[in-house]
Amino acid sequence: MSAPSVRDGSIVPLIETRGLSKAFGGVHALEGVDVQLYPGEVLGLLGHNGAGKSTLIKMLSGAYTADSGQVLMNGEEVRLSSPRAAQNLGIETIYQNLALADNLDVAANIFLGRELLRGGRLDEDTMELEARKVLDRLKVNIPDLKKPVFNFSGGQRQCIAISRAIYFKARVLIMDEPTAALGPQETAQVNELIASLKEEGVGIFLISHDLHDVFDLADRVTVMKNGRVVGSAPTNQITQDEVLEMIIAGKLPLRNR
């Protein structure tokens, strides 16, 4: 794990937004959003539907461009003009539907859209070898990589999607409802994987409606409402009831005002 950047005695965020705003016609989806994510941190991003979470992650993943504001990585401003530009900077997004091709095997899914070639042809042997390496590194147990991914459980499929992001050197991982459709055992499997990614210094945005899940995994939470940030707090310094108050009322808890 590489050491975090330090400037003026403070750890520099792995990625941050400053005054990020986005409007669609007369609807302000984001207004002056400031968010920070640090190396090896899980940040729970919370709020009702329409709070601005989806717009924010689409901007960080390069799907939308900002009307105003900045995105910085390690203190330097970056341009996220497309999903490929975001990927090139080490920002990977795992959406709730996982974007896996059910009819393809594990290696083909890990390299989907970024296939390895040799002599103008798919290098299937190398892709399978590399897929096995990243799965073993993340302690993901999938014995047969030749099977189409529709044969696997929800937890295994989630782990395949995460492995794809990590193989391509994700520094920032955006996870949208990663355990929403999983049972307790599969949820535990994905949670273990998230913990191992933290140890490697990967920063993770965790979008979830399950407060128990968020409090189990996240180091901090940031709550949004109506396109604005209500507030942020470490999970060990705030209660679930106080977070609910922030989500519903759009205000900081009384003791934090």
Phi and psi in degrees as GROMACS dihedral restraints (atoms count N, CA, C in turn):
[ dihedral_restraints ]
;  ai    aj    ak    al  type     phi  dphi    fc
    3     4     5     6     1   -76.1    20    10
    4     5     6     7     1   150.8    20    10
    6     7     8     9     1   -72.2    20    10
    7     8     9    10     1   143.2    20    10
    9    10    11    12     1   -67.9    20    10
   10    11    12    13     1   152.2    20    10
   12    13    14    15     1   -71.6    20    10
   13    14    15    16     1   140.4    20    10
   15    16    17    18     1  -124.4    20    10
   16    17    18    19     1   134.2    20    10
   18    19    20    21     1  -138.7    20    10
   19    20    21    22     1   128.9    20    10
   21    22    23    24     1    53.0    20    10
   22    23    24    25     1    37.1    20    10
   24    25    26    27     1    81.3    20    10
   25    26    27    28     1    -0.2    20    10
   27    28    29    30     1  -117.4    20    10
   28    29    30    31     1   147.0    20    10
   30    31    32    33     1   -70.7    20    10
   31    32    33    34     1   131.6    20    10
   33    34    35    36     1   -82.2    20    10
   34    35    36    37     1   133.1    20    10
   36    37    38    39     1   -57.5    20    10
   37    38    39    40     1   143.7    20    10
   39    40    41    42     1   -62.1    20    10
   40    41    42    43     1   -44.4    20    10
   42    43    44    45     1  -146.6    20    10
   43    44    45    46     1   144.4    20    10
   45    46    47    48     1  -150.2    20    10
   46    47    48    49     1   155.2    20    10
   48    49    50    51     1  -115.4    20    10
   49    50    51    52     1   145.1    20    10
   51    52    53    54     1  -129.4    20    10
   52    53    54    55     1   114.0    20    10
   54    55    56    57     1    61.3    20    10
   55    56    57    58     1    33.9    20    10
   57    58    59    60     1   -72.6    20    10
   58    59    60    61     1   128.1    20    10
   60    61    62    63     1  -135.1    20    10
   61    62    63    64     1   147.7    20    10
   63    64    65    66     1  -153.5    20    10
   64    65    66    67     1   130.3    20    10
   66    67    68    69     1  -125.5    20    10
   67    68    69    70     1   146.9    20    10
   69    70    71    72     1  -119.1    20    10
   70    71    72    73     1   101.3    20    10
   72    73    74    75     1    65.6    20    10
   73    74    75    76     1  -126.4    20    10
   75    76    77    78     1   -91.9    20    10
   76    77    78    79     1     3.7    20    10
   78    79    80    81     1   -97.1    20    10
   79    80    81    82     1   120.1    20    10
   81    82    83    84     1   -88.9    20    10
   82    83    84    85     1   100.9    20    10
   84    85    86    87     1   -75.5    20    10
   85    86    87    88     1   -34.0    20    10
   87    88    89    90     1  -136.8    20    10
   88    89    90    91     1   140.0    20    10
   90    91    92    93     1  -136.7    20    10
   91    92    93    94     1   107.2    20    10
   93    94    95    96     1    58.3    20    10
   94    95    96    97     1    47.7    20    10
   96    97    98    99     1   -84.6    20    10
   97    98    99   100     1   123.8    20    10
   99   100   101   102     1  -113.3    20    10
  100   101   102   103     1   119.2    20    10
  102   103   104   105     1  -138.3    20    10
  103   104   105   106     1   141.3    20    10
  105   106   107   108     1  -126.6    20    10
  106   107   108   109     1   141.7    20    10
  108   109   110   111     1  -131.7    20    10
  109   110   111   112     1   129.2    20    10
  111   112   113   114     1  -103.5    20    10
  112   113   114   115     1   159.0    20    10
  114   115   116   117     1   -57.9    20    10
  115   116   117   118     1   135.6    20    10
  117   118   119   120     1    70.0    20    10
  118   119   120   121     1    21.2    20    10
  120   121   122   123     1  -113.7    20    10
  121   122   123   124     1   143.5    20    10
  123   124   125   126     1  -105.9    20    10
  124   125   126   127     1   120.2    20    10
  126   127   128   129     1  -109.0    20    10
  127   128   129   130     1   115.5    20    10
  129   130   131   132     1   -77.6    20    10
  130   131   132   133     1   123.1    20    10
  132   133   134   135     1  -105.9    20    10
  133   134   135   136     1   113.8    20    10
  135   136   137   138     1  -123.2    20    10
  136   137   138   139     1   156.5    20    10
  138   139   140   141     1   153.7    20    10
  139   140   141   142     1   157.7    20    10
  141   142   143   144     1   -65.9    20    10
  142   143   144   145     1   166.7    20    10
  144   145   146   147     1   -56.1    20    10
  145   146   147   148     1   134.6    20    10
  147   148   149   150     1    89.5    20    10
  148   149   150   151     1     1.8    20    10
  150   151   152   153     1   -73.0    20    10
  151   152   153   154     1   -22.1    20    10
  153   154   155   156     1   115.4    20    10
  154   155   156   157     1    -1.3    20    10
  156   157   158   159     1   -60.1    20    10
  157   158   159   160     1   -48.5    20    10
  159   160   161   162     1   -63.7    20    10
  160   161   162   163     1   -40.7    20    10
  162   163   164   165     1   -63.1    20    10
  163   164   165   166     1   -42.6    20    10
  165   166   167   168     1   -61.6    20    10
  166   167   168   169     1   -47.8    20    10
  168   169   170   171     1   -70.0    20    10
  169   170   171   172     1   -29.8    20    10
  171   172   173   174     1   -69.5    20    10
  172   173   174   175     1   -30.8    20    10
  174   175   176   177     1   -72.2    20    10
  175   176   177   178     1   -40.6    20    10
  177   178   179   180     1   -68.9    20    10
  178   179   180   181     1   -27.2    20    10
  180   181   182   183     1   -91.1    20    10
  181   182   183   184     1     1.5    20    10
  183   184   185   186     1    87.4    20    10
  184   185   186   187     1     4.3    20    10
  186   187   188   189     1   -77.1    20    10
  187   188   189   190     1   -33.0    20    10
  189   190   191   192     1  -119.1    20    10
  190   191   192   193     1   151.0    20    10
  192   193   194   195     1  -107.5    20    10
  193   194   195   196     1   150.6    20    10
  195   196   197   198     1   -77.1    20    10
  196   197   198   199     1   146.8    20    10
  198   199   200   201     1   -77.0    20    10
  199   200   201   202     1   -35.8    20    10
  201   202   203   204     1  -157.6    20    10
  202   203   204   205     1   164.5    20    10
  204   205   206   207     1   102.6    20    10
  205   206   207   208     1   179.6    20    10
  207   208   209   210     1  -131.8    20    10
  208   209   210   211     1   152.4    20    10
  210   211   212   213     1  -120.5    20    10
  211   212   213   214     1   129.1    20    10
  213   214   215   216     1  -122.0    20    10
  214   215   216   217     1   144.3    20    10
  216   217   218   219     1  -123.8    20    10
  217   218   219   220     1   124.9    20    10
  219   220   221   222     1    51.6    20    10
  220   221   222   223     1    37.0    20    10
  222   223   224   225     1    84.8    20    10
  223   224   225   226     1    -2.3    20    10
  225   226   227   228     1  -111.4    20    10
  226   227   228   229     1   134.6    20    10
  228   229   230   231     1   -66.7    20    10
  229   230   231   232     1   138.7    20    10
  231   232   233   234     1  -128.0    20    10
  232   233   234   235     1   159.0    20    10
  234   235   236   237     1  -111.2    20    10
  235   236   237   238     1   120.2    20    10
  237   238   239   240     1  -104.2    20    10
  238   239   240   241     1    73.2    20    10
  240   241   242   243     1   -82.4    20    10
  241   242   243   244     1   -10.9    20    10
  243   244   245   246     1  -164.0    20    10
  244   245   246   247     1   162.6    20    10
  246   247   248   249     1   -57.6    20    10
  247   248   249   250     1   -37.1    20    10
  249   250   251   252     1   -66.7    20    10
  250   251   252   253     1   -36.8    20    10
  252   253   254   255     1   -63.0    20    10
  253   254   255   256     1   -40.3    20    10
  255   256   257   258     1   -65.1    20    10
  256   257   258   259     1   -44.0    20    10
  258   259   260   261     1   -61.6    20    10
  259   260   261   262     1   -39.5    20    10
  261   262   263   264     1   -63.6    20    10
  262   263   264   265     1   -24.6    20    10
  264   265   266   267     1   -90.4    20    10
  265   266   267   268     1     0.0    20    10
  267   268   269   270     1    91.2    20    10
  268   269   270   271     1    22.3    20    10
  270   271   272   273     1  -104.5    20    10
  271   272   273   274     1   117.1    20    10
  273   274   275   276     1  -121.4    20    10
  274   275   276   277     1   141.3    20    10
  276   277   278   279     1  -119.4    20    10
  277   278   279   280     1   131.8    20    10
  279   280   281   282     1  -114.5    20    10
  280   281   282   283     1   103.7    20    10
  282   283   284   285     1   -79.1    20    10
  283   284   285   286     1   165.7    20    10
  285   286   287   288     1   -58.8    20    10
  286   287   288   289     1   -33.7    20    10
  288   289   290   291     1   -83.8    20    10
  289   290   291   292     1    -1.1    20    10
  291   292   293   294     1    69.7    20    10
  292   293   294   295     1   -23.0    20    10
  294   295   296   297     1    56.4    20    10
  295   296   297   298     1    40.2    20    10
  297   298   299   300     1   -95.3    20    10
  298   299   300   301     1   149.5    20    10
  300   301   302   303     1   -94.3    20    10
  301   302   303   304     1   105.6    20    10
  303   304   305   306     1   -58.2    20    10
  304   305   306   307     1   -31.1    20    10
  306   307   308   309     1   -84.9    20    10
  307   308   309   310     1    -6.6    20    10
  309   310   311   312     1   -99.2    20    10
  310   311   312   313     1   157.5    20    10
  312   313   314   315     1   -79.3    20    10
  313   314   315   316     1  -177.7    20    10
  315   316   317   318     1   -63.3    20    10
  316   317   318   319     1   -49.7    20    10
  318   319   320   321     1   -62.6    20    10
  319   320   321   322     1   -41.3    20    10
  321   322   323   324     1   -62.3    20    10
  322   323   324   325     1   -34.2    20    10
  324   325   326   327     1   -74.0    20    10
  325   326   327   328     1   -37.9    20    10
  327   328   329   330     1   -64.2    20    10
  328   329   330   331     1   -34.3    20    10
  330   331   332   333     1  -102.5    20    10
  331   332   333   334     1    14.5    20    10
  333   334   335   336     1   -58.2    20    10
  334   335   336   337     1   120.7    20    10
  336   337   338   339     1    84.0    20    10
  337   338   339   340     1   -10.5    20    10
  339   340   341   342     1  -136.6    20    10
  340   341   342   343     1    45.1    20    10
  342   343   344   345     1   -63.8    20    10
  343   344   345   346     1   149.8    20    10
  345   346   347   348     1   -88.9    20    10
  346   347   348   349     1   137.2    20    10
  348   349   350   351     1  -120.9    20    10
  349   350   351   352     1   151.2    20    10
  351   352   353   354     1  -142.3    20    10
  352   353   354   355     1   120.5    20    10
  354   355   356   357     1    62.0    20    10
  355   356   357   358     1    31.7    20    10
  357   358   359   360     1    81.6    20    10
  358   359   360   361     1     2.6    20    10
  360   361   362   363     1  -120.5    20    10
  361   362   363   364     1   159.3    20    10
  363   364   365   366     1   -60.0    20    10
  364   365   366   367     1   130.2    20    10
  366   367   368   369     1   -93.3    20    10
  367   368   369   370     1    78.1    20    10
  369   370   371   372     1   -66.0    20    10
  370   371   372   373     1   -35.8    20    10
  372   373   374   375     1   -64.2    20    10
  373   374   375   376     1   -44.9    20    10
  375   376   377   378     1   -67.7    20    10
  376   377   378   379     1   -39.0    20    10
  378   379   380   381     1   -63.3    20    10
  379   380   381   382     1   -39.4    20    10
  381   382   383   384     1   -67.4    20    10
  382   383   384   385     1   -40.8    20    10
  384   385   386   387     1   -62.4    20    10
  385   386   387   388     1   -45.6    20    10
  387   388   389   390     1   -68.1    20    10
  388   389   390   391     1   -36.8    20    10
  390   391   392   393     1   -62.1    20    10
  391   392   393   394     1   -43.2    20    10
  393   394   395   396     1   -62.7    20    10
  394   395   396   397     1   -40.1    20    10
  396   397   398   399     1   -61.2    20    10
  397   398   399   400     1   -47.3    20    10
  399   400   401   402     1   -70.7    20    10
  400   401   402   403     1   -35.8    20    10
  402   403   404   405     1   -65.6    20    10
  403   404   405   406     1   -41.9    20    10
  405   406   407   408     1   -65.5    20    10
  406   407   408   409     1   -39.8    20    10
  408   409   410   411     1   -60.8    20    10
  409   410   411   412     1   -37.1    20    10
  411   412   413   414     1   -91.5    20    10
  412   413   414   415     1     4.7    20    10
  414   415   416   417     1    59.3    20    10
  415   416   417   418     1    40.3    20    10
  417   418   419   420     1   -96.2    20    10
  418   419   420   421     1   120.6    20    10
  420   421   422   423     1   -92.9    20    10
  421   422   423   424     1    99.5    20    10
  423   424   425   426     1  -132.1    20    10
  424   425   426   427     1    98.3    20    10
  426   427   428   429     1   -62.6    20    10
  427   428   429   430     1   -42.2    20    10
  429   430   431   432     1  -113.9    20    10
  430   431   432   433     1   104.8    20    10
  432   433   434   435     1   -80.5    20    10
  433   434   435   436     1    -7.0    20    10
  435   436   437   438     1   -82.2    20    10
  436   437   438   439     1   -14.6    20    10
  438   439   440   441     1   -75.6    20    10
  439   440   441   442     1   142.1    20    10
  441   442   443   444     1   -59.4    20    10
  442   443   444   445     1   146.7    20    10
  444   445   446   447     1   -70.4    20    10
  445   446   447   448     1   -12.8    20    10
  447   448   449   450     1   -66.4    20    10
  448   449   450   451     1   -14.1    20    10
  450   451   452   453     1   -77.3    20    10
  451   452   453   454     1   -12.2    20    10
  453   454   455   456     1   -99.4    20    10
  454   455   456   457     1   161.3    20    10
  456   457   458   459     1   -73.2    20    10
  457   458   459   460     1   168.1    20    10
  459   460   461   462     1   -59.7    20    10
  460   461   462   463     1   -40.2    20    10
  462   463   464   465     1   -65.2    20    10
  463   464   465   466     1   -42.6    20    10
  465   466   467   468     1   -64.1    20    10
  466   467   468   469     1   -40.3    20    10
  468   469   470   471     1   -64.6    20    10
  469   470   471   472     1   -40.9    20    10
  471   472   473   474     1   -61.9    20    10
  472   473   474   475     1   -40.7    20    10
  474   475   476   477     1   -66.3    20    10
  475   476   477   478     1   -34.6    20    10
  477   478   479   480     1   -64.3    20    10
  478   479   480   481     1   -44.0    20    10
  480   481   482   483     1   -63.2    20    10
  481   482   483   484     1   -40.8    20    10
  483   484   485   486     1   -66.6    20    10
  484   485   486   487     1   -41.2    20    10
  486   487   488   489     1   -61.3    20    10
  487   488   489   490     1   -37.6    20    10
  489   490   491   492     1   -59.6    20    10
  490   491   492   493     1   -46.0    20    10
  492   493   494   495     1   -63.1    20    10
  493   494   495   496     1   -42.1    20    10
  495   496   497   498     1   -71.8    20    10
  496   497   498   499     1   -35.1    20    10
  498   499   500   501     1   -58.3    20    10
  499   500   501   502     1   -38.9    20    10
  501   502   503   504     1   -90.1    20    10
  502   503   504   505     1    29.0    20    10
  504   505   506   507     1    61.1    20    10
  505   506   507   508     1    46.7    20    10
  507   508   509   510     1   -62.2    20    10
  508   509   510   511     1   131.5    20    10
  510   511   512   513     1  -102.6    20    10
  511   512   513   514     1   -29.9    20    10
  513   514   515   516     1  -123.9    20    10
  514   515   516   517     1   124.5    20    10
  516   517   518   519     1  -117.6    20    10
  517   518   519   520     1   122.6    20    10
  519   520   521   522     1  -102.9    20    10
  520   521   522   523     1   118.9    20    10
  522   523   524   525     1  -118.1    20    10
  523   524   525   526     1   117.4    20    10
  525   526   527   528     1  -100.7    20    10
  526   527   528   529     1   108.4    20    10
  528   529   530   531     1    49.0    20    10
  529   530   531   532     1    58.3    20    10
  531   532   533   534     1   -65.9    20    10
  532   533   534   535     1   -22.2    20    10
  534   535   536   537     1  -119.3    20    10
  535   536   537   538     1    15.9    20    10
  537   538   539   540     1   -58.9    20    10
  538   539   540   541     1   -38.1    20    10
  540   541   542   543     1  -108.0    20    10
  541   542   543   544     1    19.1    20    10
  543   544   545   546     1  -105.5    20    10
  544   545   546   547     1   150.8    20    10
  546   547   548   549     1   -79.9    20    10
  547   548   549   550     1   175.7    20    10
  549   550   551   552     1   -58.1    20    10
  550   551   552   553     1   -42.7    20    10
  552   553   554   555     1   -67.4    20    10
  553   554   555   556     1   -42.4    20    10
  555   556   557   558     1   -69.2    20    10
  556   557   558   559     1   -36.1    20    10
  558   559   560   561     1   -61.5    20    10
  559   560   561   562     1   -42.7    20    10
  561   562   563   564     1   -61.7    20    10
  562   563   564   565     1   -38.1    20    10
  564   565   566   567     1   -62.7    20    10
  565   566   567   568     1   -46.3    20    10
  567   568   569   570     1   -67.6    20    10
  568   569   570   571     1   -38.4    20    10
  570   571   572   573     1   -62.7    20    10
  571   572   573   574     1   -38.4    20    10
  573   574   575   576     1   -63.4    20    10
  574   575   576   577     1   -39.0    20    10
  576   577   578   579     1   -66.4    20    10
  577   578   579   580     1   -41.2    20    10
  579   580   581   582     1   -61.6    20    10
  580   581   582   583     1   -41.3    20    10
  582   583   584   585     1   -61.9    20    10
  583   584   585   586     1   -38.9    20    10
  585   586   587   588     1   -69.7    20    10
  586   587   588   589     1   -33.1    20    10
  588   589   590   591     1   -67.7    20    10
  589   590   591   592     1   -38.2    20    10
  591   592   593   594     1   -57.2    20    10
  592   593   594   595     1   -42.5    20    10
  594   595   596   597     1   -63.4    20    10
  595   596   597   598     1   -26.7    20    10
  597   598   599   600     1   -84.8    20    10
  598   599   600   601     1    -1.3    20    10
  600   601   602   603     1    89.7    20    10
  601   602   603   604     1     7.3    20    10
  603   604   605   606     1   -72.2    20    10
  604   605   606   607     1   135.5    20    10
  606   607   608   609     1   -93.7    20    10
  607   608   609   610     1   136.5    20    10
  609   610   611   612     1  -127.0    20    10
  610   611   612   613     1   123.6    20    10
  612   613   614   615     1   -87.8    20    10
  613   614   615   616     1   122.1    20    10
  615   616   617   618     1  -112.6    20    10
  616   617   618   619     1   111.1    20    10
  618   619   620   621     1  -100.1    20    10
  619   620   621   622     1   120.3    20    10
  621   622   623   624     1  -156.1    20    10
  622   623   624   625     1   147.8    20    10
  624   625   626   627     1   -94.0    20    10
  625   626   627   628     1    -4.1    20    10
  627   628   629   630     1   -95.0    20    10
  628   629   630   631     1   102.0    20    10
  630   631   632   633     1   -62.9    20    10
  631   632   633   634     1   -35.6    20    10
  633   634   635   636     1   -60.8    20    10
  634   635   636   637     1   -43.7    20    10
  636   637   638   639     1   -60.8    20    10
  637   638   639   640     1   -46.7    20    10
  639   640   641   642     1   -61.8    20    10
  640   641   642   643     1   -45.8    20    10
  642   643   644   645     1   -69.5    20    10
  643   644   645   646     1   -25.7    20    10
  645   646   647   648     1   -71.4    20    10
  646   647   648   649     1   -32.7    20    10
  648   649   650   651     1  -109.3    20    10
  649   650   651   652     1   -35.6    20    10
  651   652   653   654     1   -85.1    20    10
  652   653   654   655     1   145.4    20    10
  654   655   656   657     1   -84.8    20    10
  655   656   657   658     1   -35.3    20    10
  657   658   659   660     1  -138.7    20    10
  658   659   660   661     1   163.0    20    10
  660   661   662   663     1  -126.2    20    10
  661   662   663   664     1   145.3    20    10
  663   664   665   666     1  -124.0    20    10
  664   665   666   667     1   126.6    20    10
  666   667   668   669     1  -106.2    20    10
  667   668   669   670     1   134.8    20    10
  669   670   671   672     1  -118.6    20    10
  670   671   672   673     1   150.5    20    10
  672   673   674   675     1  -153.5    20    10
  673   674   675   676     1   131.1    20    10
  675   676   677   678     1    52.3    20    10
  676   677   678   679     1    40.9    20    10
  678   679   680   681     1    80.8    20    10
  679   680   681   682     1     4.3    20    10
  681   682   683   684     1  -122.0    20    10
  682   683   684   685     1   157.6    20    10
  684   685   686   687     1   -84.2    20    10
  685   686   687   688     1   122.1    20    10
  687   688   689   690     1   -75.5    20    10
  688   689   690   691     1   -44.9    20    10
  690   691   692   693     1   171.7    20    10
  691   692   693   694     1   170.5    20    10
  693   694   695   696     1  -133.9    20    10
  694   695   696   697     1   150.3    20    10
  696   697   698   699     1  -160.8    20    10
  697   698   699   700     1   146.8    20    10
  699   700   701   702     1   -62.3    20    10
  700   701   702   703     1   143.6    20    10
  702   703   704   705     1   -66.7    20    10
  703   704   705   706     1   -21.1    20    10
  705   706   707   708     1   -86.3    20    10
  706   707   708   709     1     3.7    20    10
  708   709   710   711     1  -122.9    20    10
  709   710   711   712     1    13.2    20    10
  711   712   713   714     1  -148.4    20    10
  712   713   714   715     1   152.4    20    10
  714   715   716   717     1  -100.6    20    10
  715   716   717   718     1   164.1    20    10
  717   718   719   720     1   -63.1    20    10
  718   719   720   721     1   -37.2    20    10
  720   721   722   723     1   -63.4    20    10
  721   722   723   724     1   -38.8    20    10
  723   724   725   726     1   -67.6    20    10
  724   725   726   727     1   -37.1    20    10
  726   727   728   729     1   -65.1    20    10
  727   728   729   730     1   -42.0    20    10
  729   730   731   732     1   -59.3    20    10
  730   731   732   733     1   -39.7    20    10
  732   733   734   735     1   -61.0    20    10
  733   734   735   736     1   -41.3    20    10
  735   736   737   738     1   -64.9    20    10
  736   737   738   739     1   -42.0    20    10
  738   739   740   741     1   -65.7    20    10
  739   740   741   742     1   -44.0    20    10
  741   742   743   744     1   -81.3    20    10
  742   743   744   745     1   -48.2    20    10
  744   745   746   747     1   -88.9    20    10
  745   746   747   748     1   -18.4    20    10
  747   748   749   750     1    70.5    20    10
  748   749   750   751     1    26.9    20    10
  750   751   752   753     1  -133.3    20    10
  751   752   753   754     1   154.5    20    10
  753   754   755   756     1   -68.3    20    10
  754   755   756   757     1   150.1    20    10
  756   757   758   759     1   -56.6    20    10
  757   758   759   760     1   152.3    20    10
  759   760   761   762     1   -51.9    20    10
  760   761   762   763     1   -41.8    20    10
  762   763   764   765     1   -71.9    20    10
  763   764   765   766     1   -12.1    20    10
  765   766   767   768     1  -102.6    20    10
  766   767   768   769     1    -1.3    20    10
